[in-house]
Amino acid sequence: MECLGIPIDHRLRRRIRGVRTTNASGQDGEHVRILHDFGIALESDGSRYLQICDLSFGIEMARPETKGGVLVALLRPDSKQIYTNGFVAGRRGCPTLDAVADLISSTTNGKLGFDDISIFDAIPFLDEEVKDEEIVKEAQKTFANMVRAKQPDVVICCYTTKTQNPLVKSLCRPGVGKSFDSTDLEYSPSLSLLRVGALHPSYAINHYPLCSCFRQLLILEFTKAFSLWRGDWTEEAWMAALRAMCRQEARHVYQEAKEDGIWRATYLQQRWETILRSLSTAFKKCSFFCGPGSSSVGFIRDLLVKTDVTCLCCDVAYFLKEIGDSDRHSEMYGKLYSAFESWCSETWGTGSLKLNMSGSNGHFDHSALLLKKSERPTALGKMFEDRFYDLLRDLNLSYFPLERTADVEAQRNAFLRFAGAIEGVLENALEEEQEICSGINSISIK
């Protein structure tokens, strides 16, 4: 299972796989008509402000017209957005909306889609180039009236904005990695709902793609929202830890990552070194370099979770995507090569590794690596280690013969494949542990 280009955490998968559909109220809401009337009334210099395709797109996002259900609250449309090619093309052409579509489908196990969930902008129809405060206030008032008419059960709050409107202010997200003091919002006798704070998808997808923890956080909060709607949500300690990590990372990237929208070279260099060093440490802690061994599956699973191997591999993958194969970053690729060579040597020993002289891809002779397999005593232990061997083999083939240069896309895919495979094995390990615990409990009861 994956979402936003990364594997879904194994601890969320059971919740998602067990999703059942929850019907919204069959009653019609007036929120679409309210949005329509506001859009029609918008004028600029005496002429209609909105093109009909822009109006249509906003209304289609606000559907379905039923009351209740889950509402996703974003900020405003992007001035670069193009709507003339139809609704689906417009959605796919916007990374934010495409991410929302992926989040809805993935966290409901494919049982709900983009067309099943209402999506409102807190400042509807007005992009960031509109500076008229009175028009913005009217737009926010329209959003508030739409929420009252929709009467959602749960609102995923992804925006923050300056406003004097009490309801708009009540639905502003509390900050990256922060939760509302109270999920319940008893706004008026006719409006009560549950709030889930989530960072804006654009923050994770467009602005700070190097930090995969932000994608993990979005997946967590959307899963929480749909679980709250069903009435079966429970918080776990690891969720608070993820939010805390995202708060810390957000402070770091705000202060150091970019200058005038451009990545600082010093930040990229330091982050790359930190990721590779942390990944090497994680591999060692998880006993990938310690031969057959006899560490229990539970012990290795706990280490994999605590060392955050999956997140680190996703960070590597998106780092490679962001910097591309530019010669300006040759030093960074050199560090990855050194790490790869070290992982292979510590895993298989230098004596079993021969440089590739055949002219085909591979830094080391790949034929000698194809039959290497784990010798761990347990089935899940073998699966953990064999997935690591797959990573090393994939990375080996990414290198061009007799060179230290590589196919960057192949390397990126290698790390994403490994991350997804590890989460799959972790899910199996967790289920095995839960079955053992259930068996022990049933024996105790008897």
C-alpha positions as CSV (number, residue, x, y, z in Angstrom):
1,M,0.0,0.0,0.0
2,E,1.3,3.4,-0.9
3,C,0.2,7.0,-1.0
4,L,1.8,10.3,-2.2
5,G,4.7,8.2,-3.6
6,I,5.7,6.6,-0.3
7,P,4.6,3.3,1.4
8,I,1.9,3.7,4.0
9,D,3.1,3.0,7.6
10,H,2.4,-0.7,8.5
11,R,0.6,0.4,11.7
12,L,-2.0,2.2,9.7
13,R,-2.6,-0.5,7.1
14,R,-4.9,-2.7,9.3
15,R,-7.1,0.3,10.0
16,I,-7.3,1.2,6.3
17,R,-7.9,-2.4,5.1
18,G,-10.8,-2.6,7.5
19,V,-12.5,0.5,6.2
20,R,-16.2,0.2,5.7
21,T,-18.2,2.8,3.8
22,T,-20.1,5.4,5.8
23,N,-23.0,7.1,4.2
24,A,-23.4,10.8,4.4
25,S,-26.8,12.2,5.1
26,G,-29.2,11.8,2.2
27,Q,-30.4,15.4,2.7
28,D,-29.4,18.0,0.2
29,G,-27.2,20.8,1.4
30,E,-27.3,24.3,0.1
31,H,-23.5,24.7,-0.1
32,V,-23.2,24.4,-3.8
33,R,-25.9,27.0,-4.5
34,I,-24.2,29.4,-2.0
35,L,-20.9,29.0,-3.9
36,H,-22.6,29.4,-7.2
37,D,-24.2,32.6,-6.2
38,F,-21.0,34.1,-4.9
39,G,-19.1,33.1,-8.1
40,I,-21.8,34.6,-10.4
41,A,-21.7,37.9,-8.4
42,L,-18.0,38.3,-8.7
43,E,-17.1,41.1,-11.0
44,S,-13.9,42.9,-12.1
45,D,-14.2,46.4,-13.8
46,G,-17.8,45.8,-14.4
47,S,-17.4,42.4,-16.1
48,R,-17.7,38.9,-14.8
49,Y,-14.5,38.0,-12.8
50,L,-14.8,34.2,-13.4
51,Q,-14.7,32.3,-16.6
52,I,-17.4,29.7,-16.7
53,C,-14.9,26.8,-16.6
54,D,-13.4,28.3,-13.4
55,L,-16.8,28.6,-11.8
56,S,-17.7,25.0,-12.9
57,F,-14.5,23.6,-11.5
58,G,-15.0,25.2,-8.0
59,I,-18.6,23.9,-7.9
60,E,-17.6,20.4,-8.9
61,M,-15.0,20.3,-6.1
62,A,-17.7,21.3,-3.6
63,R,-20.0,18.4,-4.5
64,P,-21.6,16.1,-3.5
65,E,-24.6,18.2,-2.5
66,T,-25.5,16.1,0.5
67,K,-25.1,17.2,4.1
68,G,-22.6,15.6,6.5
69,G,-19.6,13.4,5.7
70,V,-16.0,14.5,5.6
71,L,-15.0,17.9,4.3
72,V,-11.5,18.9,3.1
73,A,-10.8,22.6,3.7
74,L,-8.0,24.1,1.6
75,L,-7.0,27.7,1.2
76,R,-7.5,29.2,-2.3
77,P,-7.0,28.3,-6.0
78,D,-3.6,28.7,-7.6
79,S,-3.2,31.5,-10.1
80,K,-1.4,29.1,-12.4
81,Q,-4.2,26.6,-12.4
82,I,-5.8,25.8,-15.8
83,Y,-9.4,24.6,-16.0
84,T,-10.1,24.7,-19.7
85,N,-9.3,21.1,-20.4
86,G,-12.1,19.7,-18.2
87,F,-12.4,18.7,-14.6
88,V,-10.2,15.6,-14.5
89,A,-7.4,17.3,-16.4
90,G,-7.6,20.3,-14.1
91,R,-7.4,18.1,-11.0
92,R,-4.5,16.1,-12.3
93,G,-2.7,19.3,-13.4
94,C,-2.7,20.6,-9.8
95,P,-0.3,18.7,-7.6
96,T,-2.2,19.7,-4.5
97,L,-5.6,18.4,-5.7
98,D,-3.9,15.3,-7.2
99,A,-2.4,14.7,-3.7
100,V,-5.8,15.1,-2.1
101,A,-7.4,12.6,-4.5
102,D,-4.6,10.1,-3.7
103,L,-5.1,10.7,0.1
104,I,-8.9,10.2,-0.1
105,S,-8.6,7.0,-2.1
106,S,-5.7,5.5,-0.3
107,T,-6.9,6.2,3.3
108,T,-10.3,4.7,2.5
109,N,-8.9,1.6,0.8
110,G,-10.3,2.8,-2.5
111,K,-13.9,2.9,-1.3
112,L,-14.2,6.6,-1.7
113,G,-12.8,8.9,-4.3
114,F,-12.3,12.6,-5.1
115,D,-15.9,12.9,-6.3
116,D,-17.3,11.5,-3.1
117,I,-15.8,14.1,-0.7
118,S,-16.5,17.8,-0.7
119,I,-13.5,20.1,-1.0
120,F,-13.9,23.8,-0.1
121,D,-11.5,26.7,-0.4
122,A,-11.5,29.1,2.6
123,I,-11.1,31.9,0.0
124,P,-13.1,30.4,-2.9
125,F,-12.4,31.5,-6.5
126,L,-9.8,34.2,-5.5
127,D,-6.2,33.3,-6.2
128,E,-3.2,34.8,-4.4
129,E,-3.0,37.8,-6.7
130,V,-6.3,39.2,-5.4
131,K,-5.4,41.8,-2.7
132,D,-8.8,43.5,-2.2
133,E,-9.5,42.9,1.5
134,E,-13.3,43.4,1.2
135,I,-13.6,40.8,-1.5
136,V,-11.5,38.4,0.5
137,K,-13.8,38.9,3.5
138,E,-16.8,38.2,1.3
139,A,-15.1,35.0,0.1
140,Q,-14.4,33.9,3.6
141,K,-18.0,34.6,4.6
142,T,-19.1,32.5,1.7
143,F,-16.9,29.6,2.9
144,A,-18.4,29.9,6.4
145,N,-21.9,29.8,5.0
146,M,-21.1,26.8,2.9
147,V,-19.8,24.9,6.0
148,R,-23.0,25.8,7.9
149,A,-25.0,24.5,5.0
150,K,-22.9,21.4,4.5
151,Q,-22.9,20.5,8.2
152,P,-20.0,18.1,7.9
153,D,-19.3,15.5,10.5
154,V,-15.5,15.9,10.1
155,V,-13.4,18.7,8.7
156,I,-9.8,18.2,7.6
157,C,-8.4,21.7,8.2
158,C,-5.5,22.3,5.8
159,Y,-5.4,26.1,5.7
160,T,-4.3,29.1,7.7
161,T,-5.4,32.6,6.9
162,K,-5.9,36.0,8.5
163,T,-9.6,36.5,9.2
164,Q,-12.0,38.0,11.6
165,N,-14.7,35.5,10.7
166,P,-15.2,33.3,13.9
167,L,-16.0,30.1,12.0
168,V,-13.2,30.5,9.5
169,K,-10.8,31.2,12.4
170,S,-12.1,28.1,14.2
171,L,-11.2,25.9,11.3
172,C,-7.6,27.2,10.7
173,R,-5.1,24.4,11.1
174,P,-3.1,24.7,14.3
175,G,0.3,24.3,12.7
176,V,2.6,21.6,11.3
177,G,2.5,18.5,13.6
178,K,0.0,20.2,16.0
179,S,-3.5,19.1,16.9
180,F,-6.5,21.1,18.0
181,D,-6.8,21.4,21.8
182,S,-10.2,19.8,21.3
183,T,-11.3,17.8,18.3
184,D,-14.9,18.7,18.9
185,L,-16.2,22.0,17.7
186,E,-19.7,23.0,19.1
187,Y,-20.0,26.1,17.1
188,S,-23.7,26.7,17.4
189,P,-26.9,24.8,18.1
190,S,-27.1,23.9,14.4
191,L,-23.4,23.2,13.8
192,S,-21.2,20.7,15.6
193,L,-18.4,18.8,14.0
194,L,-15.0,17.2,14.5
195,R,-11.8,18.9,13.4
196,V,-8.5,17.3,12.3
197,G,-5.6,19.6,11.7
198,A,-3.4,18.8,8.7
199,L,-0.7,20.6,6.9
200,H,-1.6,21.9,3.5
201,P,-0.7,19.2,0.9
202,S,1.3,21.8,-1.2
203,Y,3.6,22.2,1.8
204,A,4.6,18.5,1.6
205,I,4.4,18.0,-2.2
206,N,5.6,21.3,-3.7
207,H,7.6,23.3,-1.1
208,Y,9.4,20.7,1.0
209,P,9.4,17.4,-0.9
210,L,12.8,16.4,0.6
211,C,11.1,15.7,4.0
212,S,9.0,12.6,3.6
213,C,7.8,12.8,7.2
214,F,5.4,15.5,6.0
215,R,3.8,13.1,3.6
216,Q,3.6,10.5,6.4
217,L,1.8,13.1,8.5
218,L,-0.7,13.9,5.8
219,I,-1.5,10.2,5.4
220,L,-1.9,9.8,9.2
221,E,-4.3,12.8,9.5
222,F,-6.5,11.8,6.6
223,T,-6.7,8.3,8.0
224,K,-7.6,9.8,11.4
225,A,-10.4,11.9,9.8
226,F,-12.1,9.0,8.1
227,S,-11.7,6.8,11.2
228,L,-13.3,9.6,13.3
229,W,-16.2,9.7,10.8
230,R,-16.7,5.9,11.4
231,G,-16.3,6.3,15.1
232,D,-13.3,3.9,15.5
233,W,-10.3,6.1,16.0
234,T,-7.7,5.6,18.7
235,E,-4.4,7.5,19.2
236,E,-1.1,5.6,19.6
237,A,2.2,6.8,21.0
238,W,4.0,6.6,17.6
239,M,1.6,9.1,16.1
240,A,2.6,11.7,18.7
241,A,6.2,11.0,18.0
242,L,5.7,11.5,14.2
243,R,3.9,14.8,14.9
244,A,6.8,15.9,17.1
245,M,9.3,15.0,14.5
246,C,7.4,17.0,11.9
247,R,7.2,20.0,14.2
248,Q,11.0,19.9,14.7
249,E,11.6,19.4,10.9
250,A,9.3,22.3,10.1
251,R,11.2,24.7,12.3
252,H,14.5,23.5,10.7
253,V,13.4,23.9,7.1
254,Y,11.8,27.3,7.8
255,Q,15.0,28.7,9.2
256,E,17.7,27.0,7.0
257,A,16.3,25.2,3.9
258,K,15.6,27.9,1.3
259,E,16.4,31.5,0.4
260,D,14.0,33.2,-2.0
261,G,12.5,29.9,-2.8
262,I,15.8,28.2,-3.7
263,W,17.4,25.4,-1.8
264,R,20.5,26.5,0.1
265,A,23.6,24.5,-1.0
266,T,24.7,24.2,2.6
267,Y,21.4,22.8,3.7
268,L,21.4,20.3,0.9
269,Q,24.9,19.1,1.7
270,Q,24.3,18.8,5.4
271,R,20.9,17.1,5.0
272,W,22.3,14.6,2.5
273,E,25.2,13.7,4.8
274,T,22.8,13.3,7.8
275,I,20.5,11.0,5.9
276,L,23.2,8.7,4.6
277,R,24.9,8.6,8.0
278,S,21.6,7.9,9.8
279,L,20.7,5.2,7.2
280,S,24.1,3.4,7.7
281,T,23.6,3.6,11.5
282,A,20.1,2.2,11.1
283,F,21.3,-0.7,9.0
284,K,23.9,-1.6,11.5
285,K,21.5,-1.4,14.4
286,C,19.1,-3.7,12.6
287,S,21.8,-6.3,12.3
288,F,21.9,-6.3,8.5
289,F,25.7,-6.5,8.7
290,C,26.0,-9.1,11.4
291,G,25.8,-12.4,9.6
292,P,23.3,-15.2,10.4
293,G,22.5,-14.0,13.9
294,S,19.5,-15.0,16.0
295,S,17.8,-11.7,16.8
296,S,14.1,-12.2,17.2
297,V,11.7,-10.8,14.6
298,G,10.1,-8.6,17.2
299,F,13.5,-7.2,18.2
300,I,14.4,-6.4,14.6
301,R,10.9,-5.0,13.9
302,D,11.2,-2.6,16.9
303,L,14.7,-1.5,15.7
304,L,13.4,-0.9,12.1
305,V,10.6,1.2,13.5
306,K,12.8,3.2,16.0
307,T,15.5,3.8,13.4
308,D,12.9,5.0,10.9
309,V,14.5,3.1,8.0
310,T,11.5,3.5,5.7
311,C,11.4,7.3,6.2
312,L,15.1,7.6,5.6
313,C,14.9,5.6,2.3
314,C,12.0,7.8,1.1
315,D,14.1,10.9,2.0
316,V,16.9,9.5,-0.2
317,A,14.5,8.9,-3.0
318,Y,13.0,12.3,-3.0
319,F,16.4,14.0,-2.5
320,L,17.6,12.2,-5.7
321,K,14.5,13.4,-7.5
322,E,14.9,17.0,-6.4
323,I,18.6,17.4,-7.3
324,G,18.4,15.3,-10.5
325,D,21.6,14.2,-12.2
326,S,23.3,17.7,-12.3
327,D,27.1,17.8,-12.3
328,R,26.8,20.4,-9.6
329,H,25.9,17.6,-7.1
330,S,28.6,15.2,-8.1
331,E,30.1,15.3,-4.6
332,M,26.7,14.2,-3.1
333,Y,26.6,11.2,-5.6
334,G,30.1,10.4,-4.5
335,K,28.9,10.1,-0.9
336,L,26.1,7.7,-1.9
337,Y,28.6,5.6,-3.9
338,S,30.9,5.4,-0.8
339,A,27.9,4.4,1.4
340,F,26.8,1.8,-1.2
341,E,30.3,0.3,-1.3
342,S,30.5,0.2,2.4
343,W,27.1,-1.5,2.8
344,C,28.1,-4.2,0.3
345,S,31.5,-4.8,1.9
346,E,30.1,-5.0,5.5
347,T,27.3,-7.3,4.3
348,W,29.0,-9.7,2.1
349,G,32.7,-9.2,2.8
350,T,35.2,-7.7,0.4
351,G,36.5,-11.2,-0.5
352,S,33.2,-12.1,-2.2
353,L,33.0,-8.9,-4.2
354,K,34.6,-8.6,-7.6
355,L,34.6,-5.4,-9.7
356,N,32.5,-5.7,-12.9
357,M,34.8,-5.9,-16.0
358,S,32.1,-7.2,-18.4
359,G,30.9,-3.9,-19.8
360,S,27.4,-4.5,-18.6
361,N,25.8,-2.5,-15.8
362,G,27.0,-3.0,-12.3
363,H,29.8,-1.7,-10.2
364,F,30.4,-5.2,-8.8
365,D,30.1,-8.4,-10.9
366,H,26.3,-8.8,-10.7
367,S,26.1,-12.5,-11.5
368,A,27.9,-13.2,-8.3
369,L,25.3,-11.3,-6.3
370,L,22.2,-12.9,-7.8
371,L,22.1,-16.0,-5.7
372,K,23.0,-14.4,-2.3
373,K,20.3,-15.0,0.3
374,S,19.7,-14.6,4.0
375,E,20.7,-17.3,6.4
376,R,18.6,-16.1,9.3
377,P,16.8,-18.8,11.3
378,T,13.3,-17.4,11.1
379,A,11.1,-16.9,8.0
380,L,10.4,-13.2,8.7
381,G,14.1,-12.6,9.6
382,K,15.0,-14.0,6.2
383,M,12.4,-11.7,4.5
384,F,13.9,-8.6,6.3
385,E,17.4,-9.4,5.2
386,D,16.5,-10.6,1.7
387,R,14.8,-7.2,1.0
388,F,18.0,-5.5,2.0
389,Y,19.9,-7.7,-0.4
390,D,17.4,-6.7,-3.1
391,L,18.3,-3.0,-2.4
392,L,22.0,-3.7,-2.8
393,R,21.5,-5.6,-6.0
394,D,19.2,-2.8,-7.4
395,L,21.8,-0.2,-6.5
396,N,24.6,-2.2,-8.0
397,L,22.8,-2.4,-11.3
398,S,22.2,1.4,-11.3
399,Y,26.0,2.0,-11.7
400,F,27.4,2.2,-15.2
401,P,30.2,-0.2,-16.0
402,L,33.7,0.9,-14.9
403,E,32.3,4.2,-13.5
404,R,31.1,5.7,-10.3
405,T,28.2,7.4,-12.1
406,A,24.7,5.9,-12.0
407,D,21.2,6.0,-13.3
408,V,19.7,8.3,-10.7
409,E,16.1,7.3,-11.5
410,A,17.1,3.6,-11.0
411,Q,18.6,4.5,-7.6
412,R,15.5,6.4,-6.6
413,N,13.3,3.4,-7.5
414,A,15.6,1.1,-5.6
415,F,15.1,3.0,-2.3
416,L,11.4,3.3,-2.8
417,R,11.1,-0.4,-3.6
418,F,13.0,-1.3,-0.4
419,A,10.9,1.1,1.7
420,G,7.7,-0.4,0.4
421,A,9.0,-4.0,0.9
422,I,10.1,-3.3,4.4
423,E,6.7,-1.8,5.4
424,G,5.1,-4.9,3.9
425,V,7.3,-7.2,6.0
426,L,6.7,-5.1,9.1
427,E,2.9,-5.4,8.5
428,N,3.3,-9.2,8.4
429,A,5.5,-9.2,11.6
430,L,2.9,-7.0,13.4
431,E,0.1,-9.4,12.5
432,E,2.1,-12.4,13.6
433,E,2.8,-10.7,17.0
434,Q,-0.8,-9.8,17.5
435,E,-1.9,-13.4,16.7
436,I,0.6,-14.7,19.3
437,C,-0.7,-12.2,21.9
438,S,-4.3,-13.2,21.1
439,G,-3.4,-16.9,21.5
440,I,-1.8,-16.2,24.9
441,N,-4.8,-14.2,26.0
442,S,-7.3,-16.9,25.0
443,I,-5.2,-19.5,26.9
444,S,-5.2,-17.2,30.0
445,I,-8.9,-16.8,29.9
446,K,-9.5,-20.5,29.8
